[in-house]
Amino acid sequence: MGIRGLMSYVEDHSSQFLIDVKLRDTKIIIDGYALFHRLCFDSNVDLRHGGDYDSFTEVIQRFFESLFACKIHPYVVLDGGCDISDKKLFTLKDRAREKIQVAHSLSLGGRGNLLPLLIREVFIQVLNKLHVDFVQCFSEADRDIMTLANHWNCPVLTMDSDFCIFDLKAGFCPVNGFQWKNLTVIKDTFLYYIPAKCFSVDKFCSYFNNMNKALLPLFAVLCGNDYINLPVLDTVISRLSFTPGSSTTKGKKHQRIMALLNWLSYFDDVPKAIDNVVKYLKIYDREVVKALLWDSMEEYQPSPVKLQDFFQFGAYIYPCATYLNLPEWVQLAMAKGQLSPFVCDALSLRRTILHTQVENIKRPSAHVVSVPIRKVIYGLLQNSSANLTKVSQSKVSKQPMAFSELERIDKNIATVVTHAVKLPEEYRQLGRLTELSLSKRKTLLLETLKVKEGILDPFPASLKLPIAVTCFWLQSLETKAKLYHLQALLMGMLYGQLHKMTRELDNEELLVDGAKLLCDQFLTVKENKLQRRLDLDTAHVFCQWQCCLQMGFYLNQLLLMPLPEPDLTWLYSGTLVHGLSEEFSTSSSAEKLLSLSPRAQQLYNQLFLALKSAVPSECFCQREKPKARRKKRKDKDSLAKNHMGISLQTRSFYTPVNRFGLLSVEDLEDPGQGSGLE
């Protein structure tokens, strides 16, 4: 939710409403959505090149290490999909339009905050790696967080202004005042604490003539939150006397807040205040508005959801999911963050939101490329009830269900209707997916991604899905990728594998293989790229690849992960991939770069040759660089020696009998041990 201007008002009056606390040895409930936003935007993580997920991962790790050092036990609560009533749709559309403008500004070198596409998935993966307790709600989590915090009598960490309205026993700490980078030692001890600010609802109400706390939800509704914005209430606001002040937008919002709070403080209870609100309205509007006000204030009451059951017993009941009669495995997977809010929205609303990236605004949305994957996801979801009758099954199967997708069209948003694909009978009941064999689930995934299973066999587990997605991406007509784009992506994948090597091998092995030198070269490319202008066509190509990866990731989750889940934290580093792409577009520096590490060069050859054998030759031919073709004709022998995949036309690299003829038998039998890159 959120009350416009309230959080900045509280921060501007911090001495009146916030108290200093020293946090240690306590539970804390963390608003996951607020945390990963602030960690991303406040840590100088690059936002222009599609996401430096490795850098973001390090920030998250440092944050939780600070908590652990102070014996603070975090419980992260994540929002799920939109409210089943979809009453926030207008707000979501406004925010989507704002994000398009921010993305456009970033693409031209301007400023703005826009989350990279896979940032939420990266955040969840890091939570799992660090063994941080977390739960994903079915829809918005604010009330569930409030209820859990009061049950455990512990503070909440958030930036959501709605928590100024909730009556929290232990208050909440704004993320902006949570000094996790500034650990402090208690005098004469070895114990650490985190200095923080804590909002006190009692101090807040006492500041406004000891206002009754029960009036705060009415204040939120009158002030205007994400769920209600009645123009008719402006009549009430106009009758209030505002203190003269700033003419800025922020100043006007603050004046509105103070006026409403001062006015409400004269009433003893909510019914009297509401009667005084509606008396300014026309008679025929009063009862309708009164009912709407009472209904809207329910959003600030305790939730019936008991998240403590999930943290204690591994499961909990969510009324919306029960109302939709979703299969138990789906409800549990959502709670564990193994199904995305995208899936929640598709199930509950038959509507999804496709988030804008920093792409070429003059071209169609990068999400267009992944439409075939989304159609299969919708096909799996259209029979979502746990108990479908034969009649209802036949009705759904005759006509593919329509799903509405909110996406960018030029510089605005529009709703596009996408129909679910008609799947074979065995895939048509969501509740029975758990009964399907691994081979059947994998078959549907790979057929959707246009990949034959044997292609993926030699690769490390964490690269199987990304390579399959890359095969799909290369075969799409919308993709305008060049050879150097593909090279840069594969090198970016190598970067993650090299990072694993640096943790698994000793220094002597790293020096002999050159992995450390190659990692250093990659870091240099990343640093140099930050100073360069964004190539919009290249950005669009990589945005398309991320869209394919996102939907491939979601489909793999929905099919109960027939392929291992890739480690997104080190799979894609935007500044590195963009920098490599620029270098490879002007020179053949890939050979020189990879020659530093034989193991990295070997894995690169595997990746490239697999893609070459999996994708029709015309997909490569149309992406060939003219200069590269001329060079290959002149010196095929030198390329054969290097066998890096720079040549796309040289068929000697591949025969149907032996796709990886250049690699040893040991490498094929156990690529993880043979290459040292697993």
C-alpha positions as CSV (number, residue, x, y, z in Angstrom):
1,M,0.0,0.0,0.0
2,G,1.5,3.4,1.0
3,I,0.3,6.9,2.0
4,R,1.7,9.5,-0.3
5,G,4.2,11.8,1.4
6,L,3.9,10.3,4.9
7,M,7.3,8.6,5.1
8,S,9.2,11.7,4.0
9,Y,7.1,13.7,6.5
10,V,8.1,11.4,9.3
11,E,11.7,11.6,8.3
12,D,11.6,15.4,8.2
13,H,10.3,15.3,11.8
14,S,12.5,12.4,13.0
15,S,13.1,14.1,16.4
16,Q,9.4,14.1,17.2
17,F,8.5,10.6,15.9
18,L,11.6,8.4,15.9
19,I,13.6,7.1,18.8
20,D,17.2,5.8,18.9
21,V,17.6,2.1,19.5
22,K,20.5,-0.3,19.7
23,L,19.5,-3.5,18.0
24,R,21.0,-6.8,19.0
25,D,20.0,-10.3,20.2
26,T,16.4,-10.0,18.9
27,K,14.1,-11.3,16.2
28,I,13.3,-8.8,13.4
29,I,10.7,-9.1,10.7
30,I,12.0,-7.7,7.4
31,D,9.8,-6.4,4.6
32,G,11.7,-8.2,1.8
33,Y,10.3,-5.9,-0.9
34,A,11.5,-2.8,0.8
35,L,14.9,-4.3,1.6
36,F,16.0,-5.5,-1.8
37,H,14.8,-2.1,-3.3
38,R,16.9,-0.1,-0.9
39,L,19.9,-2.4,-1.0
40,C,19.8,-2.2,-4.8
41,F,19.3,1.6,-5.1
42,D,21.6,2.7,-2.2
43,S,24.7,0.6,-3.0
44,N,25.9,2.0,-6.3
45,V,24.9,-1.2,-8.1
46,D,24.7,-0.5,-11.9
47,L,21.1,-0.2,-13.1
48,R,21.7,0.7,-16.7
49,H,23.1,-2.5,-18.2
50,G,20.5,-5.0,-17.0
51,G,21.8,-5.9,-13.6
52,D,25.2,-6.6,-12.0
53,Y,23.7,-9.5,-10.0
54,D,27.1,-10.5,-8.6
55,S,27.7,-7.1,-7.0
56,F,24.1,-7.1,-5.7
57,T,24.7,-10.5,-4.2
58,E,27.7,-9.2,-2.3
59,V,25.7,-6.4,-0.8
60,I,23.0,-8.7,0.4
61,Q,25.6,-11.0,2.0
62,R,27.2,-8.1,3.8
63,F,23.8,-6.9,5.1
64,F,22.9,-10.3,6.7
65,E,26.4,-10.8,8.0
66,S,25.9,-7.6,10.0
67,L,22.7,-9.0,11.5
68,F,24.3,-12.3,12.4
69,A,27.2,-10.5,14.1
70,C,24.7,-8.8,16.4
71,K,22.7,-12.0,17.0
72,I,19.7,-10.5,15.2
73,H,17.5,-13.3,13.8
74,P,15.9,-12.1,10.6
75,Y,12.6,-13.4,9.2
76,V,12.1,-12.0,5.7
77,V,8.5,-11.7,4.4
78,L,8.0,-11.2,0.7
79,D,4.9,-9.9,-1.2
80,G,3.3,-12.3,-3.6
81,G,1.0,-11.3,-6.4
82,C,-1.6,-8.6,-6.5
83,D,-4.7,-8.6,-4.2
84,I,-7.3,-10.9,-5.6
85,S,-9.8,-8.0,-5.9
86,D,-7.3,-6.2,-8.2
87,K,-8.3,-3.0,-6.6
88,K,-4.7,-1.6,-6.9
89,L,-4.7,-1.9,-10.7
90,F,-4.9,1.8,-11.3
91,T,-1.9,2.4,-9.0
92,L,0.0,-0.4,-10.7
93,K,-0.6,1.1,-14.1
94,D,0.6,4.5,-12.9
95,R,3.7,3.0,-11.6
96,A,4.3,1.0,-14.8
97,R,4.1,4.3,-16.8
98,E,6.6,5.9,-14.4
99,K,9.0,3.0,-14.8
100,I,8.9,3.4,-18.6
101,Q,9.9,7.0,-18.2
102,V,12.7,6.0,-15.8
103,A,13.9,3.3,-18.1
104,H,14.0,5.8,-21.0
105,S,15.9,8.3,-18.9
106,L,18.5,5.6,-17.9
107,S,18.9,4.5,-21.5
108,L,19.9,8.0,-22.5
109,G,22.3,8.5,-19.7
110,G,20.0,10.1,-17.2
111,R,19.2,9.2,-13.6
112,G,16.5,7.1,-12.1
113,N,15.9,3.9,-10.0
114,L,14.7,0.8,-11.9
115,L,15.1,-2.7,-10.6
116,P,16.9,-5.2,-13.0
117,L,14.5,-7.9,-14.2
118,L,15.8,-10.8,-12.1
119,I,16.7,-9.0,-8.9
120,R,13.9,-10.7,-6.8
121,E,15.0,-14.2,-7.9
122,V,18.6,-13.3,-7.1
123,F,17.5,-12.0,-3.6
124,I,15.7,-15.3,-2.9
125,Q,18.6,-17.4,-4.0
126,V,20.9,-15.5,-1.6
127,L,18.5,-15.9,1.2
128,N,18.6,-19.7,0.6
129,K,22.4,-19.8,0.4
130,L,22.6,-17.9,3.7
131,H,19.9,-20.0,5.4
132,V,17.8,-16.9,6.2
133,D,14.3,-17.8,7.2
134,F,11.8,-16.3,4.7
135,V,8.3,-16.8,3.4
136,Q,6.4,-15.5,0.4
137,C,2.8,-14.4,0.9
138,F,0.1,-15.1,-1.7
139,S,-0.6,-11.3,-2.1
140,E,0.6,-8.1,-0.4
141,A,2.3,-8.9,2.9
142,D,1.8,-5.7,5.0
143,R,-0.9,-7.0,7.3
144,D,0.7,-10.4,7.6
145,I,4.0,-8.7,8.7
146,M,2.2,-6.6,11.2
147,T,0.4,-9.6,12.7
148,L,3.5,-11.7,12.9
149,A,5.5,-8.8,14.5
150,N,2.9,-8.3,17.2
151,H,2.7,-12.1,17.8
152,W,6.5,-12.2,18.5
153,N,6.6,-8.7,19.9
154,C,9.6,-7.7,17.7
155,P,10.3,-4.8,15.4
156,V,9.8,-4.6,11.7
157,L,12.3,-3.3,9.1
158,T,10.6,-1.6,6.2
159,M,10.2,1.7,4.3
160,D,6.4,1.3,3.8
161,S,4.5,4.3,5.2
162,D,1.6,2.0,6.1
163,F,3.6,0.8,9.1
164,C,3.1,4.3,10.6
165,I,-0.6,3.4,10.7
166,F,-0.3,-0.1,12.1
167,D,-0.3,-0.4,15.9
168,L,3.0,-2.3,16.3
169,K,3.9,-3.3,19.8
170,A,7.7,-3.0,19.1
171,G,7.4,-0.3,16.4
172,F,9.2,-0.4,13.0
173,C,12.7,0.7,11.9
174,P,12.9,2.7,8.6
175,V,15.5,1.1,6.3
176,N,17.0,4.6,5.8
177,G,17.9,4.9,9.5
178,F,19.1,1.3,9.9
179,Q,22.9,1.6,10.1
180,W,23.9,-1.9,9.2
181,K,27.2,-0.8,7.8
182,N,28.1,0.9,11.1
183,L,28.3,-1.9,13.7
184,T,29.1,-0.6,17.1
185,V,30.7,-2.3,20.2
186,I,29.0,-2.1,23.5
187,K,31.4,-0.5,25.9
188,D,33.7,-2.9,27.8
189,T,32.3,-5.9,25.9
190,F,32.9,-7.7,22.6
191,L,29.2,-7.4,21.7
192,Y,28.0,-5.6,18.6
193,Y,24.8,-3.8,18.0
194,I,23.3,-1.9,15.0
195,P,22.3,1.8,15.6
196,A,18.8,2.4,14.3
197,K,15.8,4.6,14.5
198,C,12.4,3.3,15.5
199,F,9.0,4.8,14.8
200,S,6.8,5.1,17.8
201,V,3.0,5.4,17.0
202,D,2.5,6.6,20.6
203,K,4.8,9.6,20.1
204,F,3.2,10.2,16.7
205,C,-0.3,10.4,18.2
206,S,0.8,12.4,21.2
207,Y,2.3,15.0,18.9
208,F,-1.2,15.6,17.4
209,N,-3.1,16.4,20.6
210,N,-3.0,12.8,21.9
211,M,-5.0,11.6,19.0
212,N,-6.8,8.2,19.3
213,K,-4.7,5.6,17.5
214,A,-7.9,4.0,16.2
215,L,-8.2,7.1,13.9
216,L,-5.0,6.4,12.0
217,P,-6.6,4.0,9.5
218,L,-9.2,6.7,8.7
219,F,-6.4,9.2,8.2
220,A,-4.6,6.9,5.8
221,V,-7.8,6.4,3.7
222,L,-8.6,10.2,3.6
223,C,-5.0,11.0,2.8
224,G,-5.1,8.6,-0.1
225,N,-3.3,5.3,-0.3
226,D,-2.7,2.8,-3.1
227,Y,-6.1,1.3,-2.7
228,I,-8.4,4.3,-2.5
229,N,-8.3,7.7,-4.0
230,L,-11.8,9.2,-4.1
231,P,-12.1,12.6,-5.8
232,V,-15.2,13.2,-3.8
233,L,-13.0,13.3,-0.6
234,D,-11.2,16.4,-2.0
235,T,-14.4,18.3,-1.0
236,V,-13.6,17.4,2.6
237,I,-9.9,18.3,2.4
238,S,-10.7,21.6,0.8
239,R,-12.7,22.6,4.0
240,L,-9.7,22.1,6.2
241,S,-7.4,25.0,7.0
242,F,-3.8,24.5,5.7
243,T,-0.8,26.1,7.3
244,P,0.9,28.4,4.8
245,G,4.2,26.8,3.6
246,S,6.1,25.6,0.7
247,S,4.6,25.5,-2.8
248,T,6.6,22.4,-3.8
249,T,4.8,19.1,-4.3
250,K,6.4,17.7,-1.2
251,G,5.4,20.7,0.8
252,K,1.8,20.5,-0.3
253,K,1.7,16.8,0.7
254,H,3.1,17.6,4.1
255,Q,0.6,20.4,4.6
256,R,-2.2,18.0,3.7
257,I,-1.0,15.4,6.2
258,M,-0.7,17.9,9.1
259,A,-4.1,19.4,8.3
260,L,-5.8,16.0,8.3
261,L,-4.1,14.8,11.5
262,N,-4.9,18.0,13.4
263,W,-8.5,17.9,12.3
264,L,-8.9,14.2,13.2
265,S,-7.4,14.8,16.6
266,Y,-10.5,16.6,17.7
267,F,-12.7,13.4,17.5
268,D,-12.9,10.8,20.2
269,D,-13.6,7.9,17.9
270,V,-13.9,6.7,14.3
271,P,-17.7,6.8,13.9
272,K,-17.9,10.5,14.9
273,A,-15.0,11.4,12.6
274,I,-16.7,9.6,9.7
275,D,-20.0,11.3,10.3
276,N,-18.1,14.6,10.1
277,V,-16.4,13.6,6.9
278,V,-19.6,12.7,5.0
279,K,-21.6,15.7,6.2
280,Y,-19.7,17.7,3.6
281,L,-20.9,15.5,0.8
282,K,-24.2,15.5,-1.1
283,I,-26.8,13.4,0.7
284,Y,-27.0,10.7,-2.0
285,D,-23.2,10.2,-1.7
286,R,-23.0,9.9,2.1
287,E,-24.0,6.3,2.7
288,V,-21.9,4.9,-0.2
289,V,-18.8,6.8,0.9
290,K,-19.3,5.9,4.5
291,A,-19.5,2.2,3.6
292,L,-16.4,2.5,1.4
293,L,-14.4,4.2,4.2
294,W,-15.2,1.4,6.7
295,D,-14.3,-1.2,4.1
296,S,-11.0,0.5,3.2
297,M,-10.0,0.8,6.8
298,E,-10.1,-3.0,7.1
299,E,-6.8,-3.0,5.3
300,Y,-5.1,-1.9,8.5
301,Q,-6.6,-4.5,10.8
302,P,-4.7,-7.7,11.9
303,S,-4.5,-10.5,9.3
304,P,-6.1,-13.9,9.8
305,V,-2.9,-15.4,8.3
306,K,-0.5,-17.0,10.9
307,L,3.0,-16.8,9.3
308,Q,4.4,-18.1,12.5
309,D,3.0,-21.5,11.5
310,F,5.1,-21.5,8.4
311,F,8.3,-20.7,10.3
312,Q,7.5,-23.3,13.0
313,F,5.9,-26.1,11.0
314,G,6.7,-25.4,7.4
315,A,3.2,-24.6,6.2
316,Y,0.4,-22.1,6.8
317,I,-3.1,-21.4,5.6
318,Y,-3.7,-18.5,3.2
319,P,-7.5,-17.7,2.7
320,C,-7.1,-16.5,-0.9
321,A,-5.3,-19.6,-2.0
322,T,-7.9,-21.7,-0.2
323,Y,-10.7,-19.7,-1.8
324,L,-9.2,-20.4,-5.3
325,N,-8.9,-24.1,-4.4
326,L,-5.3,-24.2,-5.4
327,P,-3.4,-27.6,-5.2
328,E,-1.5,-28.0,-1.9
329,W,1.8,-28.3,-3.7
330,V,1.3,-25.0,-5.4
331,Q,0.4,-23.3,-2.1
332,L,3.6,-24.7,-0.5
333,A,5.8,-23.8,-3.4
334,M,4.5,-20.2,-3.3
335,A,5.2,-19.9,0.4
336,K,8.8,-21.2,-0.2
337,G,9.3,-18.7,-3.0
338,Q,9.5,-21.5,-5.6
339,L,6.8,-20.0,-7.7
340,S,6.8,-16.3,-8.6
341,P,4.3,-13.5,-8.1
342,F,3.9,-13.7,-11.9
343,V,2.4,-17.1,-11.4
344,C,0.3,-15.9,-8.5
345,D,-1.2,-13.1,-10.7
346,A,-1.9,-15.5,-13.6
347,L,-3.7,-17.9,-11.2
348,S,-5.8,-15.4,-9.3
349,L,-6.4,-12.6,-11.8
350,R,-5.7,-14.2,-15.3
351,R,-3.5,-11.0,-15.6
352,T,0.2,-10.5,-15.5
353,I,2.6,-7.5,-15.5
354,L,5.7,-7.5,-17.7
355,H,8.2,-5.1,-16.2
356,T,10.0,-2.7,-18.4
357,Q,13.8,-2.8,-18.6
358,V,16.4,-0.3,-19.9
359,E,15.9,-1.2,-23.5
360,N,15.4,0.5,-26.9
361,I,12.1,2.3,-26.4
362,K,11.6,2.6,-30.2
363,R,11.4,-1.1,-30.6
364,P,8.7,-3.5,-29.4
365,S,8.9,-4.6,-25.8
366,A,11.7,-7.1,-25.1
367,H,9.1,-9.4,-23.6
368,V,7.7,-10.1,-27.0
369,V,10.4,-12.6,-27.6
370,S,9.3,-14.8,-24.7
371,V,5.6,-15.0,-25.7
372,P,5.8,-18.8,-26.7
373,I,7.2,-19.6,-23.2
374,R,4.5,-17.6,-21.5
375,K,1.8,-19.4,-23.5
376,V,3.0,-22.7,-22.2
377,I,3.0,-21.3,-18.6
378,Y,-0.6,-20.2,-19.1
379,G,-1.5,-23.5,-20.6
380,L,-0.3,-25.2,-17.4
381,L,-2.2,-22.8,-15.2
382,Q,-5.6,-22.6,-16.9
383,N,-6.8,-25.7,-15.1
384,S,-5.6,-24.6,-11.7
385,S,-8.3,-25.9,-9.3
386,A,-7.4,-28.8,-7.1
387,N,-10.7,-30.5,-7.8
388,L,-11.9,-30.1,-11.4
389,T,-15.0,-32.0,-12.6
390,K,-14.9,-33.7,-16.0
391,V,-17.4,-31.2,-17.3
392,S,-15.2,-28.2,-16.3
393,Q,-12.1,-29.9,-17.7
394,S,-13.7,-30.3,-21.1
395,K,-15.0,-26.8,-21.2
396,V,-11.5,-25.4,-20.5
397,S,-9.8,-27.7,-22.9
398,K,-12.0,-26.8,-25.9
399,Q,-11.1,-23.1,-25.9
400,P,-7.6,-21.9,-24.7
401,M,-8.0,-19.4,-21.9
402,A,-7.1,-15.7,-22.5
403,F,-4.6,-14.0,-20.2
404,S,-4.2,-10.2,-20.1
405,E,-0.6,-8.9,-20.1
406,L,0.2,-5.4,-19.0
407,E,3.3,-4.4,-21.1
408,R,5.0,-1.5,-22.7
409,I,3.8,-0.3,-26.1
410,D,6.1,2.6,-27.3
411,K,6.3,4.9,-24.3
412,N,3.0,3.9,-22.7
413,I,1.4,0.8,-21.3
414,A,-1.3,-1.4,-22.8
415,T,-3.1,-4.6,-22.1
416,V,-2.4,-7.3,-24.6
417,V,-4.4,-10.5,-24.7
418,T,-2.4,-13.7,-24.9
419,H,-4.0,-17.1,-25.2
420,A,-2.8,-20.2,-23.4
421,V,-1.4,-22.9,-25.7
422,K,-3.4,-26.2,-25.8
423,L,-1.2,-28.8,-24.1
424,P,-1.5,-32.6,-24.3
425,E,-4.1,-34.1,-21.9
426,E,-1.5,-35.2,-19.3
427,Y,-0.4,-31.6,-18.7
428,R,-3.8,-30.0,-18.4
429,Q,-4.4,-30.3,-14.6
430,L,-2.1,-28.3,-12.4
431,G,-2.8,-30.4,-9.4
432,R,-1.4,-33.5,-11.1
433,L,1.9,-32.1,-12.3
434,T,3.5,-33.7,-9.3
435,E,2.4,-37.1,-10.6
436,L,4.1,-36.7,-14.0
437,S,7.5,-38.4,-14.4
438,L,10.7,-36.3,-14.6
439,S,11.1,-37.2,-18.2
440,K,7.7,-36.0,-19.2
441,R,8.2,-32.7,-17.4
442,K,11.6,-32.3,-18.9
443,T,10.3,-33.1,-22.4
444,L,7.7,-30.2,-22.2
445,L,10.4,-27.8,-21.0
446,L,12.9,-28.6,-23.7
447,E,10.3,-28.7,-26.4
448,T,9.1,-25.3,-25.4
449,L,12.8,-24.1,-25.5
450,K,13.4,-25.9,-28.8
451,V,16.3,-27.9,-27.5
452,K,17.2,-31.6,-27.7
453,E,18.0,-33.1,-24.3
454,G,21.4,-34.6,-25.3
455,I,22.8,-31.2,-26.1
456,L,22.8,-30.3,-22.4
457,D,24.4,-33.4,-21.0
458,P,28.1,-32.3,-20.9
459,F,27.5,-29.1,-19.0
460,P,27.7,-28.1,-15.4
461,A,24.3,-28.4,-13.7
462,S,23.9,-24.6,-13.2
463,L,24.3,-23.9,-16.9
464,K,21.9,-26.4,-18.4
465,L,18.8,-24.1,-18.3
466,P,20.7,-21.0,-19.4
467,I,22.1,-22.8,-22.4
468,A,18.6,-24.1,-23.3
469,V,17.2,-20.6,-22.9
470,T,19.9,-19.2,-25.1
471,C,19.0,-21.8,-27.8
472,F,15.4,-20.5,-27.7
473,W,16.6,-16.9,-27.8
474,L,18.8,-17.5,-30.9
475,Q,16.0,-19.1,-32.8
476,S,13.5,-16.2,-32.2
477,L,12.7,-14.0,-35.1
478,E,12.5,-11.0,-32.8
479,T,16.1,-11.5,-31.7
480,K,18.5,-9.3,-33.7
481,A,21.6,-10.7,-32.0
482,K,25.1,-10.7,-33.5
483,L,27.9,-13.1,-33.0
484,Y,29.6,-10.8,-30.6
485,H,26.5,-10.6,-28.5
486,L,26.5,-14.4,-28.1
487,Q,30.2,-14.5,-27.4
488,A,29.7,-11.9,-24.6
489,L,26.9,-13.8,-23.0
490,L,28.8,-17.1,-23.0
491,M,31.8,-15.3,-21.5
492,G,29.6,-13.8,-18.9
493,M,28.5,-17.3,-17.9
494,L,32.1,-18.3,-17.7
495,Y,32.7,-15.5,-15.2
496,G,30.4,-17.3,-12.7
497,Q,32.2,-20.6,-13.2
498,L,35.5,-18.9,-12.7
499,H,34.3,-17.4,-9.5
500,K,33.5,-20.9,-8.3
501,M,37.0,-22.0,-9.2
502,T,38.5,-19.3,-7.1
503,R,36.7,-20.7,-4.1
504,E,37.4,-24.4,-4.8
505,L,41.0,-24.4,-6.1
506,D,44.2,-23.4,-4.2
507,N,46.3,-20.5,-5.3
508,E,48.9,-22.6,-7.1
509,E,46.3,-24.3,-9.3
510,L,44.7,-20.9,-10.0
511,L,48.0,-19.5,-11.1
512,V,48.8,-22.4,-13.3
513,D,45.4,-22.4,-15.0
514,G,45.2,-18.6,-15.3
515,A,41.7,-18.4,-13.8
516,K,42.7,-15.6,-11.5
517,L,44.2,-13.6,-14.3
518,L,41.1,-14.1,-16.4
519,C,38.9,-13.0,-13.5
520,D,41.0,-9.8,-13.1
521,Q,40.6,-9.1,-16.8
522,F,36.8,-9.4,-16.5
523,L,36.8,-7.0,-13.6
524,T,38.8,-4.5,-15.7
525,V,36.2,-4.8,-18.5
526,K,33.4,-4.2,-16.0
527,E,35.0,-1.1,-14.5
528,N,35.7,0.4,-18.0
529,K,32.2,-0.2,-19.2
530,L,30.7,1.9,-16.4
531,Q,32.2,5.0,-18.1
532,R,30.8,4.3,-21.6
533,R,27.6,5.3,-23.3
534,L,24.9,2.6,-23.5
535,D,24.4,0.9,-26.9
536,L,20.6,0.7,-27.2
537,D,20.5,-2.1,-29.7
538,T,22.9,-4.2,-27.6
539,A,20.9,-3.4,-24.5
540,H,17.7,-4.5,-26.2
541,V,19.2,-7.8,-27.3
542,F,20.4,-8.6,-23.8
543,C,17.0,-7.5,-22.4
544,Q,15.4,-10.0,-24.7
545,W,17.7,-12.7,-23.4
546,Q,16.8,-11.9,-19.8
547,C,13.1,-12.0,-20.7
548,C,13.6,-15.5,-22.1
549,L,15.7,-16.5,-19.0
550,Q,13.0,-15.2,-16.7
551,M,10.2,-17.1,-18.3
552,G,12.3,-20.2,-18.8
553,F,13.2,-20.0,-15.1
554,Y,9.4,-19.7,-14.2
555,L,8.4,-22.5,-16.4
556,N,11.2,-24.7,-15.0
557,Q,9.8,-23.9,-11.5
558,L,6.3,-24.7,-12.5
559,L,7.3,-28.1,-13.8
560,L,9.0,-28.8,-10.5
561,M,12.5,-28.1,-11.8
562,P,13.2,-30.9,-14.4
563,L,16.5,-29.0,-15.0
564,P,18.6,-27.8,-12.0
565,E,17.9,-24.2,-11.0
566,P,20.7,-22.0,-12.3
567,D,22.7,-19.8,-9.9
568,L,21.5,-16.4,-11.0
569,T,23.8,-14.6,-8.6
570,W,26.8,-15.2,-10.9
571,L,25.2,-15.9,-14.2
572,Y,24.8,-12.4,-15.7
573,S,26.8,-9.3,-15.0
574,G,25.4,-6.5,-17.2
575,T,28.4,-4.2,-17.2
576,L,30.7,-7.2,-18.0
577,V,28.6,-8.6,-20.8
578,H,28.0,-5.1,-22.4
579,G,31.8,-4.4,-22.1
580,L,32.8,-7.7,-23.7
581,S,30.2,-7.2,-26.5
582,E,31.7,-3.8,-27.4
583,E,35.2,-5.3,-27.4
584,F,34.3,-8.3,-29.5
585,S,32.4,-6.1,-32.0
586,T,35.6,-4.3,-33.0
587,S,38.3,-7.0,-32.6
588,S,38.9,-10.7,-32.2
589,S,40.0,-10.2,-28.6
590,A,38.1,-13.3,-27.4
591,E,41.0,-15.6,-28.4
592,K,43.5,-13.6,-26.4
593,L,41.3,-13.2,-23.4
594,L,40.4,-16.9,-23.1
595,S,44.0,-18.1,-23.7
596,L,44.7,-17.0,-20.2
597,S,42.8,-20.0,-18.8
598,P,42.8,-23.4,-20.6
599,R,39.9,-24.6,-18.5
600,A,37.7,-21.6,-19.2
601,Q,38.6,-21.9,-22.9
602,Q,37.6,-25.6,-22.9
603,L,34.2,-24.9,-21.3
604,Y,33.6,-22.0,-23.7
605,N,34.2,-24.4,-26.6
606,Q,31.7,-26.8,-25.2
607,L,29.0,-24.1,-24.8
608,F,29.6,-22.6,-28.2
609,L,29.6,-25.9,-30.1
610,A,26.5,-27.1,-28.3
611,L,24.7,-24.0,-29.4
612,K,26.0,-24.4,-32.9
613,S,24.8,-28.0,-33.1
614,A,21.4,-27.2,-31.5
615,V,20.4,-24.2,-33.5
616,P,19.6,-24.2,-37.3
617,S,22.6,-22.9,-39.2
618,E,20.6,-20.0,-40.7
619,C,20.1,-18.5,-37.2
620,F,23.9,-18.1,-37.1
621,C,24.4,-17.1,-40.7
622,Q,22.2,-14.0,-40.3
623,R,24.3,-12.9,-37.3
624,E,27.7,-13.4,-39.0
625,K,29.9,-10.4,-39.1
626,P,31.2,-9.7,-42.7
627,K,34.7,-9.0,-41.5
628,A,34.7,-12.2,-39.5
629,R,33.6,-14.3,-42.6
630,R,36.4,-12.9,-44.7
631,K,38.9,-13.6,-42.0
632,K,37.8,-17.2,-41.7
633,R,38.2,-17.9,-45.4
634,K,41.8,-16.6,-45.2
635,D,42.9,-18.6,-42.2
636,K,40.8,-21.7,-41.4
637,D,43.8,-23.6,-40.0
638,S,44.5,-21.0,-37.3
639,L,40.9,-21.0,-36.3
640,A,40.9,-24.8,-36.1
641,K,43.8,-24.7,-33.8
642,N,42.1,-22.1,-31.6
643,H,38.7,-23.8,-31.9
644,M,37.0,-21.0,-29.9
645,G,33.8,-20.8,-31.9
646,I,34.7,-17.6,-33.7
647,S,34.0,-19.3,-37.0
648,L,30.3,-20.1,-37.4
649,Q,30.6,-21.6,-40.9
650,T,33.4,-24.1,-40.3
651,R,31.6,-27.4,-40.2
652,S,34.8,-29.4,-39.2
653,F,34.0,-28.5,-35.6
654,Y,30.9,-30.6,-35.6
655,T,29.7,-34.0,-36.9
656,P,26.5,-35.8,-35.9
657,V,28.6,-38.7,-34.6
658,N,30.7,-36.6,-32.2
659,R,29.5,-33.1,-31.3
660,F,32.5,-32.5,-29.0
661,G,35.3,-34.2,-31.0
662,L,37.8,-31.6,-29.9
663,L,37.3,-32.5,-26.2
664,S,38.7,-35.6,-24.4
665,V,36.7,-38.6,-23.4
666,E,37.3,-37.7,-19.7
667,D,35.8,-34.2,-20.2
668,L,32.6,-35.7,-21.7
669,E,32.2,-38.4,-19.0
670,D,32.5,-36.0,-16.1
671,P,32.6,-32.3,-17.2
672,G,32.4,-31.2,-13.6
673,Q,35.6,-32.9,-12.6
674,G,37.3,-32.9,-16.0
675,S,37.1,-29.1,-16.4
676,G,37.3,-28.1,-12.8
677,L,34.5,-25.6,-13.5
678,E,31.5,-27.4,-11.9
